[in-house]
Amino acid sequence: MSKLQLIATAPMGLEAIVARELKDLGYEDQKVENGRVVFEGGPEDIARANLWLRTSDRVLIKMAEYPATTFEELFEGAKAIDWPAFIPGDGEFPVEGRSHKSQLTSVPACQKIVKKAVVEKMKMTYGTEWFPEDGARFVIEVILLNDIATITLDTTGPGLHKRGYRKLVTEAPIKETMAAAMVMLSRWKPDRPLVDPFCGSGTIPVEAAMIAWNIAPGLRRTFNSESWPLVGEEIWERAREEAYDAVQDDIPLMISGSDIDPGAIEIAEAAVKKAGFARDIKLSVLPVAKLKPQGDYGVIVTNPPYGERLGDDAEAEKAIRQLGLIRQYLPTWSFFALSPTKTFEQNFGQNADKKRKLFNGRIECALYQYFGPLPPRQKD
């Protein structure tokens, strides 16, 4: 099979991070677009990308892209795709859809049209009028944007943020993909301390530890395409073996998390244990005002509480003020905080060196970045 057009979807604002991840995996030939990075690959690349991408939401196969202003155009374009090369006779193939700034505005109607087109194409190959749809799952999506239809096949299944270590969550938890992005944007390396003083479910410390030990984030879960004939069990097995071989779990970690809420720390402890870091990540019940991080050139990466989580804006502002006070006696430390609070810098007591607009779910936030000095280079 010739190379496939693959799409790594990206939360808004993280496209460049996803592109960098793909580059580090060896995918140089890529195109960065709004909300996605397009790259080329074969079946083995589907497995590798799903296992390794930390900040992407899912990996899709781009099946077709064409103008569609009428249902007939939508139908013919979808029918022209070689569906039987991907979907076996017993495959389950639901169709999902979205439409934005397009003449075809009825999403349910578009889904029905595409489903009908796929069935017609499948009939021609399999010589049957009826498909049981009781086999492997192939989720098709039709996206209409500015009268262009993009049809994709989802290789992932549940979003890539579902790593498998987090069963319970605190209120308004940060997604694993966003936590990983924050750590990656912080320039942190495992030879430096990392502290999250509002750690909630423990997601930021766990993601940092996984990055430090080079643990592929998808190792503990399954994916839709594992049961696809196109990819096959052997390819997945090889990709998993490669990922297990790449783990570097002998690197000492200086990662800790704290939270004022004992219930949150209980949830975080369960996640840390499930992720395999019970001995390596230190957790404590502690108000931010009593935080006394040890060491030099450390990094604080955190998602401070805000009104929606606390139910009280005054409490949220107080927490940010206390975080700002800590900076005064940690001159070599860097601070990275994700917050939707417009008065963050005012409460923190200093303007950020850099701000980056990001979305935590649907909430527009800024990543406030305060750069401390980098540690001196070790002499050989």
N, C-alpha and C positions, 0 to 999 in steps of 0.2 A: 504493500500500500504506500502511495506517495505521502509526503508529509501533510499533516493536518494543520489547519489554522486553529490554534488554541487561544482561549481568552482566560486570563486570571483577573477576576473581578476585584475591584478595590474600593474600600470606603472612600467617600469624598475627601480629598486632601492627602490621601496616602498612596496615590498612583506612583509617585517617584520612589517610595519605599518598596512597593511591590516590584517595580522595574529593577531596582537595585538587587533585590533578593533573586530575581530571575537571572540577572547578570552573574551573580555569585554562583548560581547553579550551572552556569555555562551557556545561557541563552542570550547571546549577544544581539541577534537579529530580532528586534522587537519594536513595537509601535505603541507609544503611550497615548491613550485617549482618555476622555472624561469617564471616570469610574471603571476603567479597565486597561489592561496591558495585553496586547495581541502578540503572540509569538508562535513559532512553528515547532512541531514535534510529532513523534510517532507514539504508538501505544505505551512504550516504556517511559516516555516523558509525561504521560498522563499520570502514571503511578508516582513518579518522582516528584512532580509538582504538587500533587495532593498531599504527599507525605511531608514535604519540606517547607511549603510556604507558610510563613508565620502571620503575615499581615493581610493576605488575600481572603476573600469570602468564599470563593469557589472556583473550580476550573471547568470551563465549558469548551465544547467543540463548536466552532462556528461552521454551521452547515451551509448557510447561504445568506446573501444580503442583496436585496433588489428593491426597486421602486414598486409600491403597491398602493394605488389610490382607489382600487375597486376590489370587491371580493373575488372576482374572476382572476385578477392579477395575483392576488394573494394565494389563491388556490393553485394556479398553474406553477407559480414559483416553488411552492412547497412540494408539489407533485413531482417536479423535475429532480428533486434530491434522491440520491440512491439510498433510501432508507433500509432496504434489506441487507445492505453491506454492513449495517450496524445492529439492526434489531432482528432477532430470531423470530420464528413463527409464533412462539409462546410468550414473547416479550410483553411486558406491561408498558404502555406508552401514553401516560397522561400528558395533556397540553396545558401549559400555563401561559399567561399573556399580560402585556402592558401596552398602553397606547398614550402617546403624548404628542401634541401639536400635529396630529394626522387626521386625514379625512375619515379613515376607518376608526371611529371612536368607540364602538361597542366591543369591549374586550371578550365577553362570552361568545359573540358572533364570530370573532376572529379565531378564537380557540376551536370552535366547531368546524370552521372552514379548513383549518390546518389539520385537524384530526381526520377529517374526511379525505383530504389529499393524501395523508400518510397511509390510510387504509386502502385507498385506490391503488397506490404504488405497491403496497404489500401484496394485495390480491394478485397483481400481475406476476409476481415472483412465486408466491406460495400456492397459487391456484386454489384458493379457498375463499369463501364469502364471509367467514366468521373467524375471529381471533380470540382465544380464551383469555389472553392477558394474565396468565397466572405464573409467569416466569420472572426473569430478572427485570429490574425497573429501569426505564429509559425516560427521564423527564425532558420533554421538549418544551422550549419556550419561544414564543413569538413576541418580539418587541417592535412596536411601530413608533418611529421617531422621525418627525418631519417627512412623513409619507414614505420612509424607507423601512422595509421589513427586514429584521435580522432574526434568523432562526438558529437556535442553538440546542445542543444536547448537553445535559448536566452530568458530568462524570463524578461529582462529589457526593451528592445526597444531602444530609443535614450539613449546614454551613461549616466551614473549616474552623470557626472559633470553637466548635464543640470538640475539644481535645479528649474528653473522657475522664479528666481528673476532678471535675467540679460537679458534684451532684446537687449540693445545696448552695444557695446564694443569699447574700444579704440584699437589702433593698437597693434598687438602682445600681446593680453591679456593672463594672466596666467589662466590656467584651475582651476575651483573651487576645484577639487580633489587635485591638487598640492598645492593650497593655504591652504586648510585644513591640508594637511600633514606638511607643513612648521610650522603652528601654533602648531600642535601636537608635532613636534620635538623640539619646542622651550622651553618646560617645563613651558609655561605661564599658569597662573591661573587668574580667573577673578578679584581677589583682587589686581592685579598689573596693571599699565597702559600698554597699547599696542599701538604702533604708527607705521603707514606705511607712510614714507615721499615721496614715489613714488607710490601713491595708484591707479593711473590709473582709471579703472572702479569700484574700491572699493571692489574688490573680497576678499582680505585678511581681511579687517575689518569686512565684513559681515560674512565670514566663522568663524572668531574668536568669534563673537557675538552668532552665532548659537551653537558653541561648549559650550560657557559660559552658555547659557540658556538651554542646552540639547535639542535643537530642531532637530528632525530627518530631515536630509537634503532632503529626498524624499517626505516630506509632501505636497508640493505644485505642484506635478506633477502626471502623470499617467504612467502606465507600461503595456507592452504587456500582461503579465500573469494575469492582472485583469479580462480579459474576457475569461480565460481558464477554462474549466470544472474542471480540476485537482485542481486548487487553489480555485476558487469560490469567489463570492462577500463577503460572510460572513467572510471568513478568512481575506480578505483585510480590511473589516470594523473593525474587532477586532484589527488587527495590527495597524490601524490608531488611533483608540481610545486609545490604550496602549501608542502610541507615543504622542498624545495630552495630556494625563494624566501626562506624564513624563516631560513636559515643566516646566522650573523654571524661569519664566520671571520677578521675583521680585528681581533678583540679580542686584545690580547697576554695570554699566559698565564704564570703563575708556578707551574707544577705540576711536582713532582718525586717520584720514587719511588726507594727503595733497598732492598736486601736483602743479607743476608750470603752468600747462595747464588748463585754465578755462573750456575748452570744456570737458576735462577728468572729472573734478569735477562735471560738470552738469550731465554727464552720471552716475557717482558714486552716486550722490544724488538720481537719479531715481531708481537705484538698491537698495540702502539703504532703501528708502521709500517702495518699493515693497516688500522687505524682512521683513518689519515691525520694522525697527530700526531708523526711522527718528529722534526720540527724544534721542536716546541712543548712536549714533555714530556721532562724530563731524568731519566735513569735512571743509577744507579751501584751498584756492588758495595761495600757498606759495612755494618759492624756498627753496630747502633743506638748503641752507646757513643761512636762517633766522629761521630755526626750533629751538624752545626752549621748549623741552618737560618738563612737570612739574612732580614732584613726584620722589620717589626713587624706586629702584628695578624694573624698567620698562623694557619692551622688545620691541625692534624694529624688526619687521618682514617685509621684503620688497623684491621686485624684481626690482632692479635699472634699469634704461634705459640702453640699450647698442646700439652699432652701428646700428643694423638692425631697432631698433625702432626710433632712433634719426636721422639716416642717417649721423651720424658724430661721429667717435670714440673719438675725442678730447673732445667733449661735455660730452660723457658718462664717460670718465676718470675723468673729472673735477667733475662730480656729485658724483662719488665714493670717490674722495679726500675730498670733502665737508662733506660727510657722516662720513668719518674717523675722521675729525676734531671735529665733534659733540661728538664722543666717549670720547674725552679728558676731557670734563666737565660733563660727565655722568658716574662717576666711578662705580656706583652700577647697571648700566643697562647692559642688554645682547643684542647682535646684531646678527640677522640671515638674511643673504642676499643670494638670488639665482641669480647667474650670469654665463654667458658663457665666460666672460672676463678672459683670462689667467693671466692678470696682476692685477687682483682684489686686492690681498693682498698688492702688491707694491703700488698701488694707495691709498688703504685704510690706509696704514702706519703701518700695523701690520699683522703678520702671524695669521691665524685662529687657534683656539684651536682644531678645528675638521673640516674636510671637508667630504662631502658626495656627491657622483656622482649621479645626477638625470637628467631626461630628461624633459624639458619643451616643450611638443609636440615632435618634432624631433630634437630639439636643445639640444646638450649635455651641461649640466651646472654643477656647483658645488654649494652646499649649504654651504656657509662659516659661521661657527658658532663661535661666540665670547661669552664666558660665563662670565657674571658678577656674583657677589655673590648672593646666594639665600637669600630671605628676612628672618629675624630672626623669629623663631617659636613663635606664639602667646602663651602666658601663659594662662592656664585655669583660 
